[in-house]
Amino acid sequence: VGIGTDYDGIEVCPCGLEDISKFPALWEEMRRRGFGRKEISMIAGGNFLRVMRDNRR
C-alpha cells in the first residue's frame, strides 16, 4: 500500500489533503485509528523504497 501525491488531472482533491503539507494530519488520523508507526512508515514511502531496493538490477 502507498499513497500518491500526483493530483494532476483530478478535478477535486480529497478533503484535507489538498497538498503534501497536509499529510501529517493523515498520519495522525491513521495513528488515532490504530495504525502502528511501522505501518504508517511503510505506507508513507517505505513500501515504495522496499520495492525499488528489491528490484534494482
mmCIF file as gemmi writes it, N, C-alpha and C atoms, coordinates in Angstrom:
data_model
loop_
_atom_site.group_PDB
_atom_site.id
_atom_site.type_symbol
_atom_site.label_atom_id
_atom_site.label_alt_id
_atom_site.label_comp_id
_atom_site.label_asym_id
_atom_site.label_entity_id
_atom_site.label_seq_id
_atom_site.pdbx_PDB_ins_code
_atom_site.Cartn_x
_atom_site.Cartn_y
_atom_site.Cartn_z
_atom_site.occupancy
_atom_site.B_iso_or_equiv
_atom_site.pdbx_formal_charge
_atom_site.auth_seq_id
_atom_site.auth_asym_id
_atom_site.pdbx_PDB_model_num
ATOM 1 N N . VAL Axp A 1 ? 0.85 -1.171 0 1 0 ? 1 A 1
ATOM 2 C CA . VAL Axp A 1 ? 0 0 0 1 0 ? 1 A 1
ATOM 3 C C . VAL Axp A 1 ? 0.892 1.23 0 1 0 ? 1 A 1
ATOM 4 N N . GLY Axp A 2 ? 0.469 2.239 -0.727 1 0 ? 2 A 1
ATOM 5 C CA . GLY Axp A 2 ? 1.169 3.515 -0.755 1 0 ? 2 A 1
ATOM 6 C C . GLY Axp A 2 ? 0.176 4.619 -1.069 1 0 ? 2 A 1
ATOM 7 N N . ILE Axp A 3 ? 0.564 5.827 -0.832 1 0 ? 3 A 1
ATOM 8 C CA . ILE Axp A 3 ? -0.299 6.974 -1.104 1 0 ? 3 A 1
ATOM 9 C C . ILE Axp A 3 ? 0.444 7.902 -2.051 1 0 ? 3 A 1
ATOM 10 N N . GLY Axp A 4 ? -0.185 8.21 -3.171 1 0 ? 4 A 1
ATOM 11 C CA . GLY Axp A 4 ? 0.43 9.092 -4.152 1 0 ? 4 A 1
ATOM 12 C C . GLY Axp A 4 ? 0.085 10.545 -3.903 1 0 ? 4 A 1
ATOM 13 N N . THR Axp A 5 ? 0.906 11.408 -4.448 1 0 ? 5 A 1
ATOM 14 C CA . THR Axp A 5 ? 0.674 12.845 -4.292 1 0 ? 5 A 1
ATOM 15 C C . THR Axp A 5 ? 0.565 13.542 -5.635 1 0 ? 5 A 1
ATOM 16 N N . ASP Axp A 6 ? 0.424 12.769 -6.694 1 0 ? 6 A 1
ATOM 17 C CA . ASP Axp A 6 ? 0.29 13.337 -8.032 1 0 ? 6 A 1
ATOM 18 C C . ASP Axp A 6 ? -1.184 13.594 -8.301 1 0 ? 6 A 1
ATOM 19 N N . TYR Axp A 7 ? -1.594 14.829 -8.116 1 0 ? 7 A 1
ATOM 20 C CA . TYR Axp A 7 ? -3.002 15.187 -8.285 1 0 ? 7 A 1
ATOM 21 C C . TYR Axp A 7 ? -3.299 15.742 -9.67 1 0 ? 7 A 1
ATOM 22 N N . ASP Axp A 8 ? -2.347 15.647 -10.597 1 0 ? 8 A 1
ATOM 23 C CA . ASP Axp A 8 ? -2.584 16.133 -11.954 1 0 ? 8 A 1
ATOM 24 C C . ASP Axp A 8 ? -3.754 15.381 -12.576 1 0 ? 8 A 1
ATOM 25 N N . GLY Axp A 9 ? -4.652 16.131 -13.179 1 0 ? 9 A 1
ATOM 26 C CA . GLY Axp A 9 ? -5.76 15.519 -13.899 1 0 ? 9 A 1
ATOM 27 C C . GLY Axp A 9 ? -6.999 15.249 -13.073 1 0 ? 9 A 1
ATOM 28 N N . ILE Axp A 10 ? -6.965 15.519 -11.778 1 0 ? 10 A 1
ATOM 29 C CA . ILE Axp A 10 ? -8.184 15.34 -10.99 1 0 ? 10 A 1
ATOM 30 C C . ILE Axp A 10 ? -8.82 16.705 -10.766 1 0 ? 10 A 1
ATOM 31 N N . GLU Axp A 11 ? -10.126 16.714 -10.703 1 0 ? 11 A 1
ATOM 32 C CA . GLU Axp A 11 ? -10.841 17.977 -10.551 1 0 ? 11 A 1
ATOM 33 C C . GLU Axp A 11 ? -11.009 18.393 -9.097 1 0 ? 11 A 1
ATOM 34 N N . VAL Axp A 12 ? -11.1 17.42 -8.205 1 0 ? 12 A 1
ATOM 35 C CA . VAL Axp A 12 ? -11.316 17.712 -6.789 1 0 ? 12 A 1
ATOM 36 C C . VAL Axp A 12 ? -10.318 16.897 -5.972 1 0 ? 12 A 1
ATOM 37 N N . CYS Axp A 13 ? -9.604 17.574 -5.087 1 0 ? 13 A 1
ATOM 38 C CA . CYS Axp A 13 ? -8.667 16.887 -4.198 1 0 ? 13 A 1
ATOM 39 C C . CYS Axp A 13 ? -9.429 16.299 -3.018 1 0 ? 13 A 1
ATOM 40 N N . PRO Axp A 14 ? -8.897 15.227 -2.447 1 0 ? 14 A 1
ATOM 41 C CA . PRO Axp A 14 ? -9.515 14.699 -1.237 1 0 ? 14 A 1
ATOM 42 C C . PRO Axp A 14 ? -9.551 15.773 -0.15 1 0 ? 14 A 1
ATOM 43 N N . CYS Axp A 15 ? -10.656 15.897 0.525 1 0 ? 15 A 1
ATOM 44 C CA . CYS Axp A 15 ? -10.824 16.898 1.577 1 0 ? 15 A 1
ATOM 45 C C . CYS Axp A 15 ? -9.739 16.723 2.642 1 0 ? 15 A 1
ATOM 46 N N . GLY Axp A 16 ? -9.033 17.799 2.919 1 0 ? 16 A 1
ATOM 47 C CA . GLY Axp A 16 ? -7.98 17.761 3.921 1 0 ? 16 A 1
ATOM 48 C C . GLY Axp A 16 ? -6.627 17.333 3.388 1 0 ? 16 A 1
ATOM 49 N N . LEU Axp A 17 ? -6.571 16.936 2.108 1 0 ? 17 A 1
ATOM 50 C CA . LEU Axp A 17 ? -5.302 16.517 1.506 1 0 ? 17 A 1
ATOM 51 C C . LEU Axp A 17 ? -5.033 17.302 0.228 1 0 ? 17 A 1
ATOM 52 N N . GLU Axp A 18 ? -5.269 18.587 0.286 1 0 ? 18 A 1
ATOM 53 C CA . GLU Axp A 18 ? -5.132 19.436 -0.893 1 0 ? 18 A 1
ATOM 54 C C . GLU Axp A 18 ? -3.698 19.506 -1.418 1 0 ? 18 A 1
ATOM 55 N N . ASP Axp A 19 ? -2.734 19.285 -0.552 1 0 ? 19 A 1
ATOM 56 C CA . ASP Axp A 19 ? -1.334 19.233 -0.965 1 0 ? 19 A 1
ATOM 57 C C . ASP Axp A 19 ? -0.551 18.451 0.086 1 0 ? 19 A 1
ATOM 58 N N . ILE Axp A 20 ? 0.697 18.202 -0.212 1 0 ? 20 A 1
ATOM 59 C CA . ILE Axp A 20 ? 1.514 17.337 0.648 1 0 ? 20 A 1
ATOM 60 C C . ILE Axp A 20 ? 1.716 17.898 2.059 1 0 ? 20 A 1
ATOM 61 N N . SER Axp A 21 ? 1.569 19.202 2.225 1 0 ? 21 A 1
ATOM 62 C CA . SER Axp A 21 ? 1.746 19.794 3.557 1 0 ? 21 A 1
ATOM 63 C C . SER Axp A 21 ? 0.688 19.316 4.54 1 0 ? 21 A 1
ATOM 64 N N . LYS Axp A 22 ? -0.392 18.748 4.041 1 0 ? 22 A 1
ATOM 65 C CA . LYS Axp A 22 ? -1.484 18.272 4.895 1 0 ? 22 A 1
ATOM 66 C C . LYS Axp A 22 ? -1.293 16.82 5.35 1 0 ? 22 A 1
ATOM 67 N N . PHE Axp A 23 ? -0.282 16.134 4.823 1 0 ? 23 A 1
ATOM 68 C CA . PHE Axp A 23 ? -0.116 14.72 5.136 1 0 ? 23 A 1
ATOM 69 C C . PHE Axp A 23 ? 0.131 14.412 6.611 1 0 ? 23 A 1
ATOM 70 N N . PRO Axp A 24 ? 0.807 15.265 7.379 1 0 ? 24 A 1
ATOM 71 C CA . PRO Axp A 24 ? 0.948 14.949 8.803 1 0 ? 24 A 1
ATOM 72 C C . PRO Axp A 24 ? -0.399 14.713 9.5 1 0 ? 24 A 1
ATOM 73 N N . ALA Axp A 25 ? -1.434 15.41 9.073 1 0 ? 25 A 1
ATOM 74 C CA . ALA Axp A 25 ? -2.762 15.186 9.658 1 0 ? 25 A 1
ATOM 75 C C . ALA Axp A 25 ? -3.282 13.796 9.287 1 0 ? 25 A 1
ATOM 76 N N . LEU Axp A 26 ? -2.957 13.33 8.08 1 0 ? 26 A 1
ATOM 77 C CA . LEU Axp A 26 ? -3.356 11.977 7.673 1 0 ? 26 A 1
ATOM 78 C C . LEU Axp A 26 ? -2.658 10.941 8.539 1 0 ? 26 A 1
ATOM 79 N N . TRP Axp A 27 ? -1.35 11.112 8.729 1 0 ? 27 A 1
ATOM 80 C CA . TRP Axp A 27 ? -0.615 10.153 9.568 1 0 ? 27 A 1
ATOM 81 C C . TRP Axp A 27 ? -1.164 10.15 10.994 1 0 ? 27 A 1
ATOM 82 N N . GLU Axp A 28 ? -1.496 11.318 11.517 1 0 ? 28 A 1
ATOM 83 C CA . GLU Axp A 28 ? -2.058 11.406 12.868 1 0 ? 28 A 1
ATOM 84 C C . GLU Axp A 28 ? -3.41 10.704 12.939 1 0 ? 28 A 1
ATOM 85 N N . GLU Axp A 29 ? -4.234 10.893 11.943 1 0 ? 29 A 1
ATOM 86 C CA . GLU Axp A 29 ? -5.544 10.22 11.924 1 0 ? 29 A 1
ATOM 87 C C . GLU Axp A 29 ? -5.368 8.709 11.835 1 0 ? 29 A 1
ATOM 88 N N . MET Axp A 30 ? -4.395 8.265 11.064 1 0 ? 30 A 1
ATOM 89 C CA . MET Axp A 30 ? -4.132 6.824 10.987 1 0 ? 30 A 1
ATOM 90 C C . MET Axp A 30 ? -3.692 6.29 12.346 1 0 ? 30 A 1
ATOM 91 N N . ARG Axp A 31 ? -2.832 7.045 13.057 1 0 ? 31 A 1
ATOM 92 C CA . ARG Axp A 31 ? -2.428 6.626 14.414 1 0 ? 31 A 1
ATOM 93 C C . ARG Axp A 31 ? -3.643 6.545 15.326 1 0 ? 31 A 1
ATOM 94 N N . ARG Axp A 32 ? -4.518 7.555 15.214 1 0 ? 32 A 1
ATOM 95 C CA . ARG Axp A 32 ? -5.72 7.586 16.046 1 0 ? 32 A 1
ATOM 96 C C . ARG Axp A 32 ? -6.6 6.365 15.786 1 0 ? 32 A 1
ATOM 97 N N . ARG Axp A 33 ? -6.588 5.884 14.565 1 0 ? 33 A 1
ATOM 98 C CA . ARG Axp A 33 ? -7.424 4.74 14.197 1 0 ? 33 A 1
ATOM 99 C C . ARG Axp A 33 ? -6.732 3.397 14.394 1 0 ? 33 A 1
ATOM 100 N N . GLY Axp A 34 ? -5.556 3.415 15.013 1 0 ? 34 A 1
ATOM 101 C CA . GLY Axp A 34 ? -4.919 2.167 15.4 1 0 ? 34 A 1
ATOM 102 C C . GLY Axp A 34 ? -3.774 1.677 14.529 1 0 ? 34 A 1
ATOM 103 N N . PHE Axp A 35 ? -3.389 2.432 13.512 1 0 ? 35 A 1
ATOM 104 C CA . PHE Axp A 35 ? -2.233 2.04 12.718 1 0 ? 35 A 1
ATOM 105 C C . PHE Axp A 35 ? -0.975 2.254 13.545 1 0 ? 35 A 1
ATOM 106 N N . GLY Axp A 36 ? -0.038 1.343 13.428 1 0 ? 36 A 1
ATOM 107 C CA . GLY Axp A 36 ? 1.235 1.483 14.125 1 0 ? 36 A 1
ATOM 108 C C . GLY Axp A 36 ? 2.203 2.355 13.339 1 0 ? 36 A 1
ATOM 109 N N . ARG Axp A 37 ? 3.244 2.809 14.017 1 0 ? 37 A 1
ATOM 110 C CA . ARG Axp A 37 ? 4.24 3.661 13.354 1 0 ? 37 A 1
ATOM 111 C C . ARG Axp A 37 ? 4.896 2.953 12.169 1 0 ? 37 A 1
ATOM 112 N N . LYS Axp A 38 ? 5.189 1.676 12.311 1 0 ? 38 A 1
ATOM 113 C CA . LYS Axp A 38 ? 5.813 0.913 11.219 1 0 ? 38 A 1
ATOM 114 C C . LYS Axp A 38 ? 4.877 0.856 10.015 1 0 ? 38 A 1
ATOM 115 N N . GLU Axp A 39 ? 3.598 0.591 10.248 1 0 ? 39 A 1
ATOM 116 C CA . GLU Axp A 39 ? 2.63 0.544 9.142 1 0 ? 39 A 1
ATOM 117 C C . GLU Axp A 39 ? 2.551 1.892 8.426 1 0 ? 39 A 1
ATOM 118 N N . ILE Axp A 40 ? 2.477 2.953 9.199 1 0 ? 40 A 1
ATOM 119 C CA . ILE Axp A 40 ? 2.386 4.294 8.608 1 0 ? 40 A 1
ATOM 120 C C . ILE Axp A 40 ? 3.661 4.608 7.835 1 0 ? 40 A 1
ATOM 121 N N . SER Axp A 41 ? 4.799 4.251 8.384 1 0 ? 41 A 1
ATOM 122 C CA . SER Axp A 41 ? 6.067 4.488 7.704 1 0 ? 41 A 1
ATOM 123 C C . SER Axp A 41 ? 6.118 3.771 6.36 1 0 ? 41 A 1
ATOM 124 N N . MET Axp A 42 ? 5.628 2.549 6.323 1 0 ? 42 A 1
ATOM 125 C CA . MET Axp A 42 ? 5.626 1.802 5.066 1 0 ? 42 A 1
ATOM 126 C C . MET Axp A 42 ? 4.673 2.436 4.055 1 0 ? 42 A 1
ATOM 127 N N . ILE Axp A 43 ? 3.506 2.841 4.495 1 0 ? 43 A 1
ATOM 128 C CA . ILE Axp A 43 ? 2.53 3.477 3.604 1 0 ? 43 A 1
ATOM 129 C C . ILE Axp A 43 ? 3.051 4.825 3.111 1 0 ? 43 A 1
ATOM 130 N N . ALA Axp A 44 ? 3.764 5.541 3.971 1 0 ? 44 A 1
ATOM 131 C CA . ALA Axp A 44 ? 4.257 6.88 3.644 1 0 ? 44 A 1
ATOM 132 C C . ALA Axp A 44 ? 5.435 6.87 2.675 1 0 ? 44 A 1
ATOM 133 N N . GLY Axp A 45 ? 5.957 5.728 2.348 1 0 ? 45 A 1
ATOM 134 C CA . GLY Axp A 45 ? 7.066 5.684 1.396 1 0 ? 45 A 1
ATOM 135 C C . GLY Axp A 45 ? 7.948 4.466 1.536 1 0 ? 45 A 1
ATOM 136 N N . GLY Axp A 46 ? 7.874 3.817 2.669 1 0 ? 46 A 1
ATOM 137 C CA . GLY Axp A 46 ? 8.712 2.646 2.902 1 0 ? 46 A 1
ATOM 138 C C . GLY Axp A 46 ? 8.443 1.513 1.935 1 0 ? 46 A 1
ATOM 139 N N . ASN Axp A 47 ? 7.182 1.288 1.57 1 0 ? 47 A 1
ATOM 140 C CA . ASN Axp A 47 ? 6.867 0.219 0.621 1 0 ? 47 A 1
ATOM 141 C C . ASN Axp A 47 ? 7.491 0.504 -0.737 1 0 ? 47 A 1
ATOM 142 N N . PHE Axp A 48 ? 7.394 1.751 -1.184 1 0 ? 48 A 1
ATOM 143 C CA . PHE Axp A 48 ? 8 2.13 -2.464 1 0 ? 48 A 1
ATOM 144 C C . PHE Axp A 48 ? 9.506 1.889 -2.431 1 0 ? 48 A 1
ATOM 145 N N . LEU Axp A 49 ? 10.153 2.339 -1.378 1 0 ? 49 A 1
ATOM 146 C CA . LEU Axp A 49 ? 11.599 2.166 -1.271 1 0 ? 49 A 1
ATOM 147 C C . LEU Axp A 49 ? 11.977 0.689 -1.226 1 0 ? 49 A 1
ATOM 148 N N . ARG Axp A 50 ? 11.191 -0.122 -0.53 1 0 ? 50 A 1
ATOM 149 C CA . ARG Axp A 50 ? 11.454 -1.564 -0.45 1 0 ? 50 A 1
ATOM 150 C C . ARG Axp A 50 ? 11.367 -2.21 -1.824 1 0 ? 50 A 1
ATOM 151 N N . VAL Axp A 51 ? 10.324 -1.885 -2.579 1 0 ? 51 A 1
ATOM 152 C CA . VAL Axp A 51 ? 10.157 -2.465 -3.917 1 0 ? 51 A 1
ATOM 153 C C . VAL Axp A 51 ? 11.305 -2.037 -4.825 1 0 ? 51 A 1
ATOM 154 N N . MET Axp A 52 ? 11.673 -0.764 -4.772 1 0 ? 52 A 1
ATOM 155 C CA . MET Axp A 52 ? 12.781 -0.287 -5.599 1 0 ? 52 A 1
ATOM 156 C C . MET Axp A 52 ? 14.08 -1.003 -5.23 1 0 ? 52 A 1
ATOM 157 N N . ARG Axp A 53 ? 14.339 -1.15 -3.95 1 0 ? 53 A 1
ATOM 158 C CA . ARG Axp A 53 ? 15.558 -1.817 -3.489 1 0 ? 53 A 1
ATOM 159 C C . ARG Axp A 53 ? 15.561 -3.289 -3.908 1 0 ? 53 A 1
ATOM 160 N N . ASP Axp A 54 ? 14.423 -3.949 -3.764 1 0 ? 54 A 1
ATOM 161 C CA . ASP Axp A 54 ? 14.337 -5.372 -4.085 1 0 ? 54 A 1
ATOM 162 C C . ASP Axp A 54 ? 14.41 -5.655 -5.581 1 0 ? 54 A 1
ATOM 163 N N . ASN Axp A 55 ? 14.178 -4.648 -6.408 1 0 ? 55 A 1
ATOM 164 C CA . ASN Axp A 55 ? 14.126 -4.87 -7.854 1 0 ? 55 A 1
ATOM 165 C C . ASN Axp A 55 ? 15.199 -4.124 -8.634 1 0 ? 55 A 1
ATOM 166 N N . ARG Axp A 56 ? 16.191 -3.613 -7.946 1 0 ? 56 A 1
ATOM 167 C CA . ARG Axp A 56 ? 17.256 -2.936 -8.696 1 0 ? 56 A 1
ATOM 168 C C . ARG Axp A 56 ? 18.116 -3.984 -9.403 1 0 ? 56 A 1
ATOM 169 N N . ARG Axp A 57 ? 18.719 -3.557 -10.469 1 0 ? 57 A 1
ATOM 170 C CA . ARG Axp A 57 ? 19.492 -4.508 -11.295 1 0 ? 57 A 1
ATOM 171 C C . ARG Axp A 57 ? 20.911 -4.595 -10.855 1 0 ? 57 A 1
